[in-house]
Amino acid sequence: MNREEILQQFDRLLTIMDELRAQCPWDKEQTWESIRHLSIEEIYELSDAILENNTNEVKKELGDILLHIVFYSKIADEQALFNTGHVIDELCNKLIRRHPHIYADIKAEDSETVKANWEQIKLQEKGLQKKSVLQGLPKSMPSLIKRIR
């Protein structure tokens, strides 16, 4: 698929989500909280597909995750909080900020420098002074994963 076809498919997805929220009893009832656990499950399923090197399953699971992103954004749009466009804009701005070696005058000759810059910028954005390795990890992240990280 070329870029134009991809944009058409994304528009199709947004249209389907609008229709589901308007017409499907189950989809109408959903909230951020009610689908949260399903989103977590989808991430684990993606992880399994990656570990199994199963590209068909990776493709399916990425679709499921994209559905969740669009779903959360649609719910937010209905509450006049933000929409999918805002989510994409926020992501684009973050990527530009966190890649100053591409979009500004910072030098980064290797991936370790890029990673260090990314972490430093992330800390600055959050106004954090790192005090522990666990600082900044999500509260809902399972303890075992925090321990491995």
NORVEN-V655547 format. One record per residue. N is the residue number from 0. RES is the residue in three letters. PHI is phi in whole degrees, 0 to 359 (* if undefined). Layout:
n:res:phi
N:RES:PHI
N:RES:PHI
This chain:
n:res:phi
0:MET:*
1:ASN:271
2:ARG:303
3:GLU:297
4:GLU:294
5:ILE:296
6:LEU:298
7:GLN:296
8:GLN:294
9:PHE:294
10:ASP:299
11:ARG:300
12:LEU:299
13:LEU:297
14:THR:295
15:ILE:299
16:MET:298
17:ASP:302
18:GLU:294
19:LEU:296
20:ARG:294
21:ALA:276
22:GLN:240
23:CYS:267
24:PRO:303
25:TRP:293
26:ASP:298
27:LYS:298
28:GLU:282
29:GLN:288
30:THR:231
31:TRP:306
32:GLU:293
33:SER:287
34:ILE:257
35:ARG:307
36:HIS:295
37:LEU:291
38:SER:296
39:ILE:298
40:GLU:300
41:GLU:297
42:ILE:296
43:TYR:295
44:GLU:295
45:LEU:298
46:SER:302
47:ASP:299
48:ALA:298
49:ILE:295
50:LEU:298
51:GLU:275
52:ASN:53
53:ASN:259
54:THR:295
55:ASN:296
56:GLU:290
57:VAL:302
58:LYS:300
59:LYS:296
60:GLU:291
61:LEU:298
62:GLY:298
63:ASP:297
64:ILE:292
65:LEU:299
66:LEU:304
67:HIS:296
68:ILE:299
69:VAL:294
70:PHE:297
71:TYR:302
72:SER:294
73:LYS:295
74:ILE:300
75:ALA:296
76:ASP:298
77:GLU:297
78:GLN:263
79:ALA:57
80:LEU:265
81:PHE:190
82:ASN:224
83:THR:302
84:GLY:300
85:HIS:296
86:VAL:298
87:ILE:295
88:ASP:298
89:GLU:299
90:LEU:296
91:CYS:300
92:ASN:299
93:LYS:296
94:LEU:298
95:ILE:294
96:ARG:300
97:ARG:272
98:HIS:235
99:PRO:295
100:HIS:288
101:ILE:256
102:TYR:253
103:ALA:215
104:ASP:260
105:ILE:274
106:LYS:264
107:ALA:211
108:GLU:271
109:ASP:217
110:SER:293
111:GLU:295
112:THR:294
113:VAL:301
114:LYS:297
115:ALA:296
116:ASN:299
117:TRP:304
118:GLU:296
119:GLN:295
120:ILE:296
121:LYS:300
122:LEU:298
123:GLN:298
124:GLU:299
125:LYS:271
126:GLY:64
127:LEU:255
128:GLN:251
129:LYS:294
130:LYS:251
131:SER:211
132:VAL:292
133:LEU:270
134:GLN:299
135:GLY:91
136:LEU:285
137:PRO:300
138:LYS:298
139:SER:278
140:MET:292
141:PRO:303
142:SER:303
143:LEU:298
144:ILE:291
145:LYS:301
146:ARG:294
147:ILE:292
148:ARG:298
